[in-house]
Amino acid sequence: MSQGSDHASAPEIGGAAAGGILAGGLLGALAGHYFCEEAPVAPPPPPPAAPPPPPPARRKIETLRGPQFDFDKSHLSADGKQHVQHAVQVLADAPTAVIIVEGYTDSIGSDAYNLRLSERRAQAVRDYLIELGIKPSRITTKGYGKARPVASNETKEGRAENRRVEILAE
């Protein structure tokens, strides 16, 4: 400002204006950088995992029942051995299939006894499968005792149907 005057001179006004413009520009640039900078974007979540494949389908190869196992017995009859031989012929077409041998009993006797008997029946069939050339590593056995009947246990014929071993492949 000049002496004796309340008004600023043109150069003083221009310098102040230029300083204000520079300061405003600088503040605007900083604010713009701060407020307008894009926030880092999180990567998209990974796609959901594919569902597990369904378990292999079980296919019943042969059911040994009735005369193949006598009451309270676990050894195979001659007829039972023929059924196992038939199963081996079918299994020859599936050399990598896993073989499941499941044993069952009728309802006469205790649960514990029937469970052991069903396991022995399944084991007898497994042993004969191995004797006929099936690799032991392909065979698993399971005894179910009197669970899962396929016929009534009220009749002699029904109980004979429930004394069985099923050979399955997957």
C-alpha beads as a LAMMPS data file, in Angstrom:
LAMMPS data file: protein, C-alpha beads

170 atoms
169 bonds

1 atom types
1 bond types

-500.0 500.0 xlo xhi
-500.0 500.0 ylo yhi
-500.0 500.0 zlo zhi

Masses

1 110.0

Atoms # bond

1 1 1 0.000 0.000 0.000
2 1 1 1.170 3.508 -0.640
3 1 1 1.537 6.045 2.161
4 1 1 -1.389 8.217 2.879
5 1 1 -3.753 6.129 0.915
6 1 1 -6.141 3.518 2.131
7 1 1 -6.129 1.780 -1.218
8 1 1 -3.593 -0.759 -2.416
9 1 1 -1.648 -0.096 -5.566
10 1 1 -2.062 -2.224 -8.641
11 1 1 1.239 -4.130 -8.219
12 1 1 0.390 -4.969 -4.630
13 1 1 -3.041 -6.185 -5.625
14 1 1 -1.647 -8.230 -8.508
15 1 1 0.997 -9.862 -6.315
16 1 1 -1.543 -10.724 -3.645
17 1 1 -3.920 -12.084 -6.243
18 1 1 -1.188 -14.150 -7.841
19 1 1 -0.194 -15.536 -4.439
20 1 1 -3.807 -16.360 -3.669
21 1 1 -4.227 -18.035 -7.008
22 1 1 -1.098 -20.103 -6.459
23 1 1 -2.099 -21.048 -2.933
24 1 1 -5.624 -21.921 -4.041
25 1 1 -4.335 -23.969 -6.930
26 1 1 -1.941 -25.826 -4.707
27 1 1 -4.630 -26.530 -2.104
28 1 1 -7.051 -27.581 -4.844
29 1 1 -4.514 -29.934 -6.360
30 1 1 -3.755 -31.503 -2.999
31 1 1 -7.438 -31.822 -2.122
32 1 1 -8.220 -33.252 -5.536
33 1 1 -5.412 -35.756 -5.217
34 1 1 -6.527 -36.772 -1.747
35 1 1 -10.273 -36.924 -2.362
36 1 1 -10.309 -38.077 -5.956
37 1 1 -7.615 -40.708 -5.776
38 1 1 -9.173 -44.073 -6.456
39 1 1 -9.147 -46.335 -3.464
40 1 1 -7.397 -49.631 -4.074
41 1 1 -9.893 -52.171 -5.308
42 1 1 -9.935 -55.512 -3.538
43 1 1 -9.517 -58.433 -5.891
44 1 1 -12.767 -60.200 -6.668
45 1 1 -13.473 -63.206 -4.467
46 1 1 -12.450 -66.528 -5.927
47 1 1 -15.203 -68.432 -7.670
48 1 1 -16.967 -70.962 -5.464
49 1 1 -15.356 -74.357 -5.336
50 1 1 -16.810 -76.950 -7.624
51 1 1 -19.031 -79.409 -5.788
52 1 1 -17.366 -82.726 -5.028
53 1 1 -18.055 -85.426 -7.561
54 1 1 -20.858 -87.759 -6.613
55 1 1 -19.783 -91.051 -5.108
56 1 1 -19.376 -93.791 -7.653
57 1 1 -22.573 -95.594 -8.414
58 1 1 -22.832 -99.031 -6.896
59 1 1 -23.932 -101.790 -9.173
60 1 1 -25.186 -105.071 -7.778
61 1 1 -23.293 -107.893 -9.448
62 1 1 -24.725 -110.914 -7.658
63 1 1 -26.834 -111.803 -4.642
64 1 1 -26.233 -115.114 -2.910
65 1 1 -29.255 -116.095 -0.844
66 1 1 -31.389 -118.937 0.281
67 1 1 -29.580 -122.230 -0.252
68 1 1 -26.172 -120.540 -0.628
69 1 1 -26.044 -120.153 3.164
70 1 1 -27.735 -122.573 5.509
71 1 1 -29.166 -121.435 8.816
72 1 1 -26.368 -120.423 11.212
73 1 1 -23.644 -121.232 8.655
74 1 1 -21.073 -119.117 6.862
75 1 1 -19.570 -121.593 4.394
76 1 1 -20.613 -121.432 0.749
77 1 1 -22.654 -124.249 -0.732
78 1 1 -21.857 -125.601 -4.220
79 1 1 -24.706 -123.461 -5.543
80 1 1 -23.245 -120.437 -3.748
81 1 1 -19.868 -121.039 -5.354
82 1 1 -21.519 -121.062 -8.799
83 1 1 -23.004 -117.636 -8.054
84 1 1 -19.592 -116.294 -7.053
85 1 1 -18.075 -117.752 -10.244
86 1 1 -20.727 -115.895 -12.236
87 1 1 -19.830 -112.688 -10.390
88 1 1 -16.153 -113.152 -11.307
89 1 1 -17.107 -113.434 -14.992
90 1 1 -19.041 -110.152 -14.736
91 1 1 -16.213 -108.473 -12.810
92 1 1 -13.743 -109.444 -15.550
93 1 1 -15.288 -106.632 -17.609
94 1 1 -14.445 -104.123 -14.850
95 1 1 -10.860 -104.919 -13.819
96 1 1 -10.437 -101.725 -11.774
97 1 1 -13.802 -101.737 -10.010
98 1 1 -13.820 -101.797 -6.238
99 1 1 -15.785 -104.796 -4.993
100 1 1 -17.941 -104.570 -1.896
101 1 1 -19.150 -107.793 -0.306
102 1 1 -22.018 -107.228 2.135
103 1 1 -23.291 -109.968 4.439
104 1 1 -26.751 -110.222 6.042
105 1 1 -28.649 -112.630 8.293
106 1 1 -32.229 -113.348 9.259
107 1 1 -33.619 -112.067 12.552
108 1 1 -33.165 -115.225 14.637
109 1 1 -30.473 -114.711 17.267
110 1 1 -28.914 -111.749 19.021
111 1 1 -27.781 -108.621 17.220
112 1 1 -24.144 -109.259 18.149
113 1 1 -24.205 -112.880 17.006
114 1 1 -25.903 -112.036 13.705
115 1 1 -23.448 -109.230 13.041
116 1 1 -20.509 -111.629 13.432
117 1 1 -22.254 -114.263 11.291
118 1 1 -22.903 -111.728 8.513
119 1 1 -19.242 -110.689 8.613
120 1 1 -18.147 -114.345 8.357
121 1 1 -20.456 -114.867 5.365
122 1 1 -19.047 -111.810 3.609
123 1 1 -15.522 -113.026 4.400
124 1 1 -16.288 -116.497 2.965
125 1 1 -17.368 -114.907 -0.321
126 1 1 -14.305 -112.621 -0.303
127 1 1 -12.015 -115.612 0.219
128 1 1 -13.606 -117.445 -2.709
129 1 1 -13.329 -114.352 -4.941
130 1 1 -9.603 -114.261 -4.130
131 1 1 -9.298 -117.995 -4.809
132 1 1 -10.813 -117.305 -8.248
133 1 1 -8.207 -114.633 -9.031
134 1 1 -9.647 -111.321 -7.811
135 1 1 -6.966 -109.163 -6.159
136 1 1 -7.545 -108.831 -2.400
137 1 1 -6.852 -105.078 -2.552
138 1 1 -10.007 -104.617 -4.654
139 1 1 -12.348 -106.224 -2.121
140 1 1 -13.907 -104.786 1.022
141 1 1 -16.358 -106.613 3.250
142 1 1 -19.099 -105.405 5.550
143 1 1 -21.509 -107.294 7.765
144 1 1 -24.929 -105.847 8.554
145 1 1 -26.375 -108.646 10.670
146 1 1 -30.158 -108.624 10.650
147 1 1 -30.353 -104.995 9.484
148 1 1 -31.733 -104.286 6.020
149 1 1 -33.971 -107.322 5.487
150 1 1 -35.340 -107.840 1.970
151 1 1 -38.173 -110.124 3.060
152 1 1 -40.309 -110.752 6.110
153 1 1 -38.602 -112.560 8.947
154 1 1 -42.001 -113.960 9.973
155 1 1 -41.788 -116.868 7.516
156 1 1 -39.209 -119.572 6.866
157 1 1 -38.984 -118.476 3.205
158 1 1 -38.499 -114.827 4.157
159 1 1 -35.750 -115.670 6.619
160 1 1 -34.006 -117.725 3.911
161 1 1 -34.121 -114.668 1.607
162 1 1 -32.548 -112.506 4.314
163 1 1 -29.616 -114.911 4.770
164 1 1 -27.645 -113.475 1.902
165 1 1 -24.454 -111.885 0.655
166 1 1 -24.510 -109.179 -1.994
167 1 1 -21.549 -108.554 -4.290
168 1 1 -21.437 -104.955 -5.482
169 1 1 -19.011 -103.048 -7.684
170 1 1 -18.268 -99.344 -7.896

Bonds

1 1 1 2
2 1 2 3
3 1 3 4
4 1 4 5
5 1 5 6
6 1 6 7
7 1 7 8
8 1 8 9
9 1 9 10
10 1 10 11
11 1 11 12
12 1 12 13
13 1 13 14
14 1 14 15
15 1 15 16
16 1 16 17
17 1 17 18
18 1 18 19
19 1 19 20
20 1 20 21
21 1 21 22
22 1 22 23
23 1 23 24
24 1 24 25
25 1 25 26
26 1 26 27
27 1 27 28
28 1 28 29
29 1 29 30
30 1 30 31
31 1 31 32
32 1 32 33
33 1 33 34
34 1 34 35
35 1 35 36
36 1 36 37
37 1 37 38
38 1 38 39
39 1 39 40
40 1 40 41
41 1 41 42
42 1 42 43
43 1 43 44
44 1 44 45
45 1 45 46
46 1 46 47
47 1 47 48
48 1 48 49
49 1 49 50
50 1 50 51
51 1 51 52
52 1 52 53
53 1 53 54
54 1 54 55
55 1 55 56
56 1 56 57
57 1 57 58
58 1 58 59
59 1 59 60
60 1 60 61
61 1 61 62
62 1 62 63
63 1 63 64
64 1 64 65
65 1 65 66
66 1 66 67
67 1 67 68
68 1 68 69
69 1 69 70
70 1 70 71
71 1 71 72
72 1 72 73
73 1 73 74
74 1 74 75
75 1 75 76
76 1 76 77
77 1 77 78
78 1 78 79
79 1 79 80
80 1 80 81
81 1 81 82
82 1 82 83
83 1 83 84
84 1 84 85
85 1 85 86
86 1 86 87
87 1 87 88
88 1 88 89
89 1 89 90
90 1 90 91
91 1 91 92
92 1 92 93
93 1 93 94
94 1 94 95
95 1 95 96
96 1 96 97
97 1 97 98
98 1 98 99
99 1 99 100
100 1 100 101
101 1 101 102
102 1 102 103
103 1 103 104
104 1 104 105
105 1 105 106
106 1 106 107
107 1 107 108
108 1 108 109
109 1 109 110
110 1 110 111
111 1 111 112
112 1 112 113
113 1 113 114
114 1 114 115
115 1 115 116
116 1 116 117
117 1 117 118
118 1 118 119
119 1 119 120
120 1 120 121
121 1 121 122
122 1 122 123
123 1 123 124
124 1 124 125
125 1 125 126
126 1 126 127
127 1 127 128
128 1 128 129
129 1 129 130
130 1 130 131
131 1 131 132
132 1 132 133
133 1 133 134
134 1 134 135
135 1 135 136
136 1 136 137
137 1 137 138
138 1 138 139
139 1 139 140
140 1 140 141
141 1 141 142
142 1 142 143
143 1 143 144
144 1 144 145
145 1 145 146
146 1 146 147
147 1 147 148
148 1 148 149
149 1 149 150
150 1 150 151
151 1 151 152
152 1 152 153
153 1 153 154
154 1 154 155
155 1 155 156
156 1 156 157
157 1 157 158
158 1 158 159
159 1 159 160
160 1 160 161
161 1 161 162
162 1 162 163
163 1 163 164
164 1 164 165
165 1 165 166
166 1 166 167
167 1 167 168
168 1 168 169
169 1 169 170
